[in-house]
């Protein structure tokens, strides 16, 4: 009986840690970046999610959309998330996010899968 309870408790710890992975800071300075592009029949929209996943405040946070488009976000507290749109002239290929002290993340835009019957599919 005690062995069964211990096994269930161990599984709860493992699965709980897996679920909390996105919310528990494992580094002092870290940024999550998710650039998304959505191509419709008549237009293309984009958005970039930027989140401070570290345990310390980030300063001088800057989003470079390419094509000369740069957005200064300033400071991001731990856990804070912002969603921004690239400027119209942005090529929407890559996004580079930088912050002090020495944080740099470069990501390509991803495109969500289209579902049959949904707008743009």
Secondary structure, DSSP 8 states (H G I E B T S, - for coil): -HHHHHHHHHHHHHHHHHHTTTTS--SSS-EEEEEEEEE-SS-EEEEEEEEE-SSS-EEEEEEEEETTEEEEEEEE-TT-EEEE---TT---SEEEEEEETTEEEEEE-EE----TTSTT-
